[in-house]
Amino acid sequence: MFSFSNHTLNWVELYSTLSLSHQQQDEVLS
């Protein structure tokens, strides 16, 4: 369970990073 939680946190962190990068790209394009 601990490993699963840790994996989930890593996935969320990765997703947040990708989302932030995508938003920045949208701002630059617009």
PDBQT receptor file of N, H, CA, C and O in Angstrom, charges set to zero:
ATOM      1  N   MET A   1       0.849  -1.207   0.000  1.00  0.00    +0.000 N 
ATOM      2  CA  MET A   1       0.000   0.000   0.000  1.00  0.00    +0.000 C 
ATOM      3  C   MET A   1       0.881   1.252   0.000  1.00  0.00    +0.000 C 
ATOM      4  O   MET A   1       0.604   2.218  -0.712  1.00  0.00    +0.000 OA
ATOM      5  N   PHE A   2       1.927   1.223   0.794  1.00  0.00    +0.000 N 
ATOM      6  H   PHE A   2       2.152   0.439   1.372  1.00  0.00    +0.000 HD
ATOM      7  CA  PHE A   2       2.810   2.387   0.844  1.00  0.00    +0.000 C 
ATOM      8  C   PHE A   2       3.434   2.630  -0.531  1.00  0.00    +0.000 C 
ATOM      9  O   PHE A   2       3.515   3.767  -0.996  1.00  0.00    +0.000 OA
ATOM     10  N   SER A   3       3.870   1.556  -1.167  1.00  0.00    +0.000 N 
ATOM     11  H   SER A   3       3.805   0.633  -0.789  1.00  0.00    +0.000 HD
ATOM     12  CA  SER A   3       4.480   1.684  -2.489  1.00  0.00    +0.000 C 
ATOM     13  C   SER A   3       3.467   2.238  -3.481  1.00  0.00    +0.000 C 
ATOM     14  O   SER A   3       3.799   3.059  -4.337  1.00  0.00    +0.000 OA
ATOM     15  N   PHE A   4       2.232   1.778  -3.353  1.00  0.00    +0.000 N 
ATOM     16  H   PHE A   4       1.962   1.112  -2.657  1.00  0.00    +0.000 HD
ATOM     17  CA  PHE A   4       1.181   2.247  -4.262  1.00  0.00    +0.000 C 
ATOM     18  C   PHE A   4       0.951   3.740  -4.056  1.00  0.00    +0.000 C 
ATOM     19  O   PHE A   4       0.804   4.485  -5.025  1.00  0.00    +0.000 OA
ATOM     20  N   SER A   5       0.918   4.177  -2.810  1.00  0.00    +0.000 N 
ATOM     21  H   SER A   5       1.037   3.572  -2.022  1.00  0.00    +0.000 HD
ATOM     22  CA  SER A   5       0.690   5.599  -2.517  1.00  0.00    +0.000 C 
ATOM     23  C   SER A   5       1.852   6.429  -3.053  1.00  0.00    +0.000 C 
ATOM     24  O   SER A   5       1.650   7.493  -3.638  1.00  0.00    +0.000 OA
ATOM     25  N   ASN A   6       3.046   5.942  -2.851  1.00  0.00    +0.000 N 
ATOM     26  H   ASN A   6       3.210   5.078  -2.376  1.00  0.00    +0.000 HD
ATOM     27  CA  ASN A   6       4.226   6.655  -3.323  1.00  0.00    +0.000 C 
ATOM     28  C   ASN A   6       4.197   6.749  -4.842  1.00  0.00    +0.000 C 
ATOM     29  O   ASN A   6       4.538   7.786  -5.410  1.00  0.00    +0.000 OA
ATOM     30  N   HIS A   7       3.795   5.676  -5.493  1.00  0.00    +0.000 N 
ATOM     31  H   HIS A   7       3.519   4.833  -5.032  1.00  0.00    +0.000 HD
ATOM     32  CA  HIS A   7       3.725   5.667  -6.956  1.00  0.00    +0.000 C 
ATOM     33  C   HIS A   7       2.688   6.675  -7.432  1.00  0.00    +0.000 C 
ATOM     34  O   HIS A   7       2.903   7.383  -8.415  1.00  0.00    +0.000 OA
ATOM     35  N   THR A   8       1.570   6.732  -6.734  1.00  0.00    +0.000 N 
ATOM     36  H   THR A   8       1.395   6.157  -5.935  1.00  0.00    +0.000 HD
ATOM     37  CA  THR A   8       0.498   7.663  -7.104  1.00  0.00    +0.000 C 
ATOM     38  C   THR A   8       0.985   9.102  -6.963  1.00  0.00    +0.000 C 
ATOM     39  O   THR A   8       0.715   9.932  -7.831  1.00  0.00    +0.000 OA
ATOM     40  N   LEU A   9       1.687   9.403  -5.894  1.00  0.00    +0.000 N 
ATOM     41  H   LEU A   9       1.906   8.729  -5.188  1.00  0.00    +0.000 HD
ATOM     42  CA  LEU A   9       2.194  10.762  -5.681  1.00  0.00    +0.000 C 
ATOM     43  C   LEU A   9       3.167  11.133  -6.789  1.00  0.00    +0.000 C 
ATOM     44  O   LEU A   9       3.156  12.262  -7.278  1.00  0.00    +0.000 OA
ATOM     45  N   ASN A  10       3.997  10.196  -7.182  1.00  0.00    +0.000 N 
ATOM     46  H   ASN A  10       4.006   9.278  -6.785  1.00  0.00    +0.000 HD
ATOM     47  CA  ASN A  10       4.954  10.467  -8.259  1.00  0.00    +0.000 C 
ATOM     48  C   ASN A  10       4.220  10.742  -9.559  1.00  0.00    +0.000 C 
ATOM     49  O   ASN A  10       4.613  11.618 -10.328  1.00  0.00    +0.000 OA
ATOM     50  N   TRP A  11       3.139   9.981  -9.806  1.00  0.00    +0.000 N 
ATOM     51  H   TRP A  11       2.820   9.269  -9.181  1.00  0.00    +0.000 HD
ATOM     52  CA  TRP A  11       2.369  10.164 -11.043  1.00  0.00    +0.000 C 
ATOM     53  C   TRP A  11       1.702  11.527 -11.035  1.00  0.00    +0.000 C 
ATOM     54  O   TRP A  11       1.684  12.221 -12.051  1.00  0.00    +0.000 OA
ATOM     55  N   VAL A  12       1.155  11.910  -9.891  1.00  0.00    +0.000 N 
ATOM     56  H   VAL A  12       1.170  11.345  -9.066  1.00  0.00    +0.000 HD
ATOM     57  CA  VAL A  12       0.484  13.206  -9.782  1.00  0.00    +0.000 C 
ATOM     58  C   VAL A  12       1.493  14.328  -9.986  1.00  0.00    +0.000 C 
ATOM     59  O   VAL A  12       1.199  15.321 -10.651  1.00  0.00    +0.000 OA
ATOM     60  N   GLU A  13       2.671  14.169  -9.419  1.00  0.00    +0.000 N 
ATOM     61  H   GLU A  13       2.909  13.362  -8.879  1.00  0.00    +0.000 HD
ATOM     62  CA  GLU A  13       3.714  15.190  -9.570  1.00  0.00    +0.000 C 
ATOM     63  C   GLU A  13       4.109  15.313 -11.039  1.00  0.00    +0.000 C 
ATOM     64  O   GLU A  13       4.271  16.418 -11.556  1.00  0.00    +0.000 OA
ATOM     65  N   LEU A  14       4.261  14.181 -11.697  1.00  0.00    +0.000 N 
ATOM     66  H   LEU A  14       4.129  13.284 -11.276  1.00  0.00    +0.000 HD
ATOM     67  CA  LEU A  14       4.630  14.185 -13.110  1.00  0.00    +0.000 C 
ATOM     68  C   LEU A  14       3.521  14.830 -13.937  1.00  0.00    +0.000 C 
ATOM     69  O   LEU A  14       3.787  15.645 -14.820  1.00  0.00    +0.000 OA
ATOM     70  N   TYR A  15       2.283  14.457 -13.642  1.00  0.00    +0.000 N 
ATOM     71  H   TYR A  15       2.067  13.794 -12.924  1.00  0.00    +0.000 HD
ATOM     72  CA  TYR A  15       1.137  15.011 -14.377  1.00  0.00    +0.000 C 
ATOM     73  C   TYR A  15       1.062  16.522 -14.177  1.00  0.00    +0.000 C 
ATOM     74  O   TYR A  15       0.795  17.267 -15.120  1.00  0.00    +0.000 OA
ATOM     75  N   SER A  16       1.298  16.969 -12.944  1.00  0.00    +0.000 N 
ATOM     76  H   SER A  16       1.515  16.363 -12.178  1.00  0.00    +0.000 HD
ATOM     77  CA  SER A  16       1.241  18.406 -12.649  1.00  0.00    +0.000 C 
ATOM     78  C   SER A  16       2.326  19.146 -13.421  1.00  0.00    +0.000 C 
ATOM     79  O   SER A  16       2.095  20.237 -13.941  1.00  0.00    +0.000 OA
ATOM     80  N   THR A  17       3.495  18.553 -13.490  1.00  0.00    +0.000 N 
ATOM     81  H   THR A  17       3.683  17.666 -13.067  1.00  0.00    +0.000 HD
ATOM     82  CA  THR A  17       4.599  19.179 -14.218  1.00  0.00    +0.000 C 
ATOM     83  C   THR A  17       4.272  19.294 -15.697  1.00  0.00    +0.000 C 
ATOM     84  O   THR A  17       4.522  20.329 -16.315  1.00  0.00    +0.000 OA
ATOM     85  N   LEU A  18       3.715  18.232 -16.262  1.00  0.00    +0.000 N 
ATOM     86  H   LEU A  18       3.513  17.391 -15.760  1.00  0.00    +0.000 HD
ATOM     87  CA  LEU A  18       3.360  18.251 -17.683  1.00  0.00    +0.000 C 
ATOM     88  C   LEU A  18       2.254  19.259 -17.941  1.00  0.00    +0.000 C 
ATOM     89  O   LEU A  18       2.278  19.969 -18.947  1.00  0.00    +0.000 OA
ATOM     90  N   SER A  19       1.294  19.323 -17.047  1.00  0.00    +0.000 N 
ATOM     91  H   SER A  19       1.275  18.746 -16.231  1.00  0.00    +0.000 HD
ATOM     92  CA  SER A  19       0.168  20.247 -17.218  1.00  0.00    +0.000 C 
ATOM     93  C   SER A  19       0.665  21.689 -17.154  1.00  0.00    +0.000 C 
ATOM     94  O   SER A  19       0.240  22.532 -17.944  1.00  0.00    +0.000 OA
ATOM     95  N   LEU A  20       1.559  21.969 -16.216  1.00  0.00    +0.000 N 
ATOM     96  H   LEU A  20       1.904  21.284 -15.574  1.00  0.00    +0.000 HD
ATOM     97  CA  LEU A  20       2.089  23.318 -16.073  1.00  0.00    +0.000 C 
ATOM     98  C   LEU A  20       2.861  23.701 -17.328  1.00  0.00    +0.000 C 
ATOM     99  O   LEU A  20       2.722  24.817 -17.830  1.00  0.00    +0.000 OA
ATOM    100  N   SER A  21       3.665  22.787 -17.828  1.00  0.00    +0.000 N 
ATOM    101  H   SER A  21       3.778  21.881 -17.420  1.00  0.00    +0.000 HD
ATOM    102  CA  SER A  21       4.439  23.056 -19.038  1.00  0.00    +0.000 C 
ATOM    103  C   SER A  21       3.507  23.311 -20.208  1.00  0.00    +0.000 C 
ATOM    104  O   SER A  21       3.759  24.198 -21.024  1.00  0.00    +0.000 OA
ATOM    105  N   HIS A  22       2.441  22.545 -20.295  1.00  0.00    +0.000 N 
ATOM    106  H   HIS A  22       2.236  21.825 -19.632  1.00  0.00    +0.000 HD
ATOM    107  CA  HIS A  22       1.478  22.707 -21.389  1.00  0.00    +0.000 C 
ATOM    108  C   HIS A  22       0.802  24.074 -21.300  1.00  0.00    +0.000 C 
ATOM    109  O   HIS A  22       0.599  24.736 -22.318  1.00  0.00    +0.000 OA
ATOM    110  N   GLN A  23       0.461  24.490 -20.102  1.00  0.00    +0.000 N 
ATOM    111  H   GLN A  23       0.626  23.952 -19.275  1.00  0.00    +0.000 HD
ATOM    112  CA  GLN A  23      -0.181  25.795 -19.916  1.00  0.00    +0.000 C 
ATOM    113  C   GLN A  23       0.768  26.912 -20.328  1.00  0.00    +0.000 C 
ATOM    114  O   GLN A  23       0.346  27.889 -20.945  1.00  0.00    +0.000 OA
ATOM    115  N   GLN A  24       2.024  26.776 -19.997  1.00  0.00    +0.000 N 
ATOM    116  H   GLN A  24       2.367  25.982 -19.495  1.00  0.00    +0.000 HD
ATOM    117  CA  GLN A  24       3.005  27.797 -20.356  1.00  0.00    +0.000 C 
ATOM    118  C   GLN A  24       3.131  27.886 -21.871  1.00  0.00    +0.000 C 
ATOM    119  O   GLN A  24       3.255  28.980 -22.421  1.00  0.00    +0.000 OA
ATOM    120  N   GLN A  25       3.101  26.756 -22.537  1.00  0.00    +0.000 N 
ATOM    121  H   GLN A  25       3.001  25.868 -22.089  1.00  0.00    +0.000 HD
ATOM    122  CA  GLN A  25       3.197  26.745 -23.998  1.00  0.00    +0.000 C 
ATOM    123  C   GLN A  25       1.986  27.446 -24.594  1.00  0.00    +0.000 C 
ATOM    124  O   GLN A  25       2.113  28.193 -25.564  1.00  0.00    +0.000 OA
ATOM    125  N   ASP A  26       0.816  27.209 -24.020  1.00  0.00    +0.000 N 
ATOM    126  H   ASP A  26       0.712  26.602 -23.232  1.00  0.00    +0.000 HD
ATOM    127  CA  ASP A  26      -0.402  27.847 -24.525  1.00  0.00    +0.000 C 
ATOM    128  C   ASP A  26      -0.290  29.362 -24.390  1.00  0.00    +0.000 C 
ATOM    129  O   ASP A  26      -0.712  30.099 -25.281  1.00  0.00    +0.000 OA
ATOM    130  N   GLU A  27       0.269  29.823 -23.291  1.00  0.00    +0.000 N 
ATOM    131  H   GLU A  27       0.612  29.224 -22.567  1.00  0.00    +0.000 HD
ATOM    132  CA  GLU A  27       0.406  31.265 -23.070  1.00  0.00    +0.000 C 
ATOM    133  C   GLU A  27       1.355  31.866 -24.100  1.00  0.00    +0.000 C 
ATOM    134  O   GLU A  27       1.118  32.964 -24.604  1.00  0.00    +0.000 OA
ATOM    135  N   VAL A  28       2.411  31.157 -24.405  1.00  0.00    +0.000 N 
ATOM    136  H   VAL A  28       2.604  30.266 -23.996  1.00  0.00    +0.000 HD
ATOM    137  CA  VAL A  28       3.392  31.651 -25.374  1.00  0.00    +0.000 C 
ATOM    138  C   VAL A  28       2.769  31.699 -26.770  1.00  0.00    +0.000 C 
ATOM    139  O   VAL A  28       2.971  32.659 -27.513  1.00  0.00    +0.000 OA
ATOM    140  N   LEU A  29       2.015  30.664 -27.118  1.00  0.00    +0.000 N 
ATOM    141  H   LEU A  29       1.851  29.884 -26.514  1.00  0.00    +0.000 HD
ATOM    142  CA  LEU A  29       1.382  30.613 -28.440  1.00  0.00    +0.000 C 
ATOM    143  C   LEU A  29       0.335  31.708 -28.583  1.00  0.00    +0.000 C 
ATOM    144  O   LEU A  29       0.180  32.291 -29.656  1.00  0.00    +0.000 OA
ATOM    145  N   SER A  30      -0.373  31.982 -27.512  1.00  0.00    +0.000 N 
ATOM    146  H   SER A  30      -0.248  31.508 -26.641  1.00  0.00    +0.000 HD
ATOM    147  CA  SER A  30      -1.430  32.998 -27.567  1.00  0.00    +0.000 C 
ATOM    148  C   SER A  30      -0.840  34.371 -27.291  1.00  0.00    +0.000 C 
ATOM    149  O   SER A  30      -1.565  35.366 -27.291  1.00  0.00    +0.000 OA
TER     150      SER A  30
